Amino acid sequence: MSLAPFRFADLRQESDGRDELLAGLLAERAMIPPKYFYDDLGSRLFAAICCLPEYALTRSEARLFAEHGSDIARATGTGRLMVDLGAGDCGKAAGLFPLLDPAGYVALDISADFLRDALERLRRRFPALPMAGVAIDFTRSLDLPESLLTPAGAPRLWFYPGSSIGNFAPDAAREFLARIARACIDAPGGALLIGVDLVKDKAVLDAAYDDALGVTAAFNLNVLNVVNRLLPADFDVADWRHVAFFDAAASRIEMHLEARREVTVRLDKLTRQFAAGARIHTEDSYKWTAAGFAALLNEAGFAKLKQWQDADGGFALFLAELV
């Protein structure tokens, strides 16, 4: 069987990344946006995190798809163009292909090499499915070349699984979801299928982001290697430790890198001194109640919602449509 059309575009802006990283690291409260976790090694480490016993989120989501897959397929309909936000290894979307029977698949991710490799493997499994890959920071823009959105005219299913929406603070999450809603207006018939991690016991959440094997620590620390390449900088990973905890008042996990000792780091043509114990903020992961997230979707412009929750009430899937 001949392969269906495949296209790949790299729409990342290298200069934007350097400027953003430099501004964050020179800020009074130093920070690195979490999207920079996902170079090739970071993407592989995150895939390993999803297998950890402490990180139940991925298994909860998989159970929901397994138990409610037919219902989800009836609600979404088949024959859509599936647009996968933060596709990673494309495994979650691929698991739904037999149920959703997409007309095409467009995978978006910030890690170009990892995404291209994943799509090459996926094409061998689904040779008749038109595919496209887009290396892009979709947190900045959802504007995609029409040439990649094939077949033209197919209603779109925006797919955002896992809990990545938690990386957005509530106001930013509302704006991001509103952009997807506007995209659904521009291409009528669109819908959003999104996963949301829900509030649960603090001890469970703390362990999920600070596992006993130290995989999450390696994932967090690897972002310094990414910064070293992009700025460039001269962080020594050995000078830093992983810190993660759930802030119940803010309903979010916070991840930081904490200096083990006083260090001076070159940041492009500048330097910054970090005292022992100083932290670089690398991620927030907000946890929602189901009712709170439904309200957020409504505020973003989605009027019609369908929801599925796991038996423990720790994870939810939402299908959101305009009408």
C-alpha positions, 0 to 999 in steps of 0.5 A, spaced: 500 500 500 502 506 498 503 511 503 498 517 504 501 524 503 505 527 509 508 534 510 512 537 515 514 544 517 518 547 522 515 554 524 519 555 531 522 562 531 529 561 534 530 568 536 524 568 540 526 563 544 532 566 546 529 572 548 524 569 552 529 565 556 534 571 557 528 575 560 525 569 564 532 568 567 534 575 569 527 577 572 527 578 579 524 571 580 528 567 575 523 562 571 524 558 565 517 556 561 515 549 561 515 548 554 523 548 554 523 541 557 521 538 551 527 537 547 529 530 544 531 527 551 526 531 555 520 528 551 523 521 552 524 523 560 516 525 560 514 519 556 518 515 562 514 519 567 508 517 564 509 510 566 511 511 573 507 508 579 506 515 582 504 518 576 497 515 575 494 521 571 496 517 564 493 511 567 487 514 569 486 517 562 487 511 558 482 507 563 477 513 561 478 512 553 478 504 554 471 504 558 468 510 554 471 510 548 465 508 544 461 514 547 467 519 546 466 516 538 459 517 538 459 524 541 465 527 537 463 523 530 468 520 525 471 523 519 474 529 523 481 532 522 485 531 528 489 536 530 494 534 536 496 539 541 503 537 544 503 530 540 509 528 543 510 520 541 503 521 538 501 515 542 494 517 545 492 520 539 494 513 535 490 509 540 483 513 538 484 512 531 480 505 530 475 509 534 475 516 531 477 514 524 480 521 523 480 523 515 487 526 517 492 527 523 496 533 524 501 533 530 503 539 533 509 539 538 515 544 540 520 538 539 521 537 532 526 531 531 522 527 536 516 529 533 518 527 526 521 520 528 514 519 532 510 520 525 515 516 521 513 510 526 506 512 526 505 512 518 508 505 518 502 503 522 497 507 519 499 508 511 493 510 508 492 516 513 494 523 511 499 526 516 502 532 517 507 534 523 508 541 525 514 543 530 511 550 533 510 553 540 502 553 539 502 557 546 504 563 542 500 561 535 495 556 532 495 559 525 497 553 521 498 553 513 492 551 510 496 546 506 498 542 512 490 541 514 488 536 509 483 533 507 481 540 506 474 542 509 474 536 514 471 538 521 477 539 526 477 535 532 482 539 537 486 534 541 489 536 548 490 530 552 494 529 559 494 535 563 498 540 559 492 545 560 494 545 567 501 549 565 497 555 564 495 560 570 487 560 570 487 567 566 492 564 561 488 558 560 481 562 559 485 566 553 488 559 550 481 556 550 478 562 547 483 561 541 481 554 540 474 556 540 475 562 535 479 557 531 472 553 531 468 559 529 473 560 523 473 552 521 465 550 522 464 544 526 470 544 530 470 541 537 475 540 543 477 534 546 481 535 552 484 532 559 484 535 565 487 533 572 483 534 578 484 536 585 486 530 589 490 529 596 496 533 597 501 527 598 499 523 592 500 530 588 507 531 591 509 524 589 507 524 582 511 530 581 517 528 585 518 520 584 522 515 588 526 514 582 528 521 580 525 521 573 521 527 574 528 530 577 532 528 571 526 531 567 526 538 570 534 538 571 535 537 563 531 544 562 538 547 564 541 543 558 536 546 553 538 553 556 545 552 555 544 550 548 539 555 546 542 562 549 548 559 550 549 559 557 553 555 562 549 552 567 552 546 571 546 541 572 550 538 578 549 545 582 542 544 582 536 540 585 529 538 583 524 541 588 516 540 587 510 541 591 503 542 591 500 549 593 493 547 596 491 555 596 493 556 589 491 549 587 497 548 583 503 544 583 510 548 583 516 545 580 523 549 581 530 548 580 534 550 587 541 552 587 545 547 591 551 552 592 552 559 590 553 559 583 555 565 577 552 563 571 553 566 564 547 567 560 549 569 553 553 575 554 551 577 561 552 573 568 547 572 574 549 570 581 544 565 584 545 564 592 545 558 595 538 556 596 535 560 590 530 558 585 528 558 578 521 557 577 520 551 571 513 549 572 506 550 575 501 545 574 494 547 576 489 542 578 481 543 577 475 541 580 470 538 574 465 544 575 471 549 575 474 547 569 467 546 565 465 554 567 472 556 564 470 552 558 464 556 558 467 563 559 472 561 553 466 560 548 464 553 549 457 552 550 456 545 549 460 540 554 460 533 555 464 530 561 467 523 563 470 522 569 474 516 572 472 512 578 476 516 583 474 522 581 482 524 579 481 525 572 476 528 567 475 528 559 471 534 556 468 534 549 467 542 548 463 545 542 460 552 540 453 549 540 
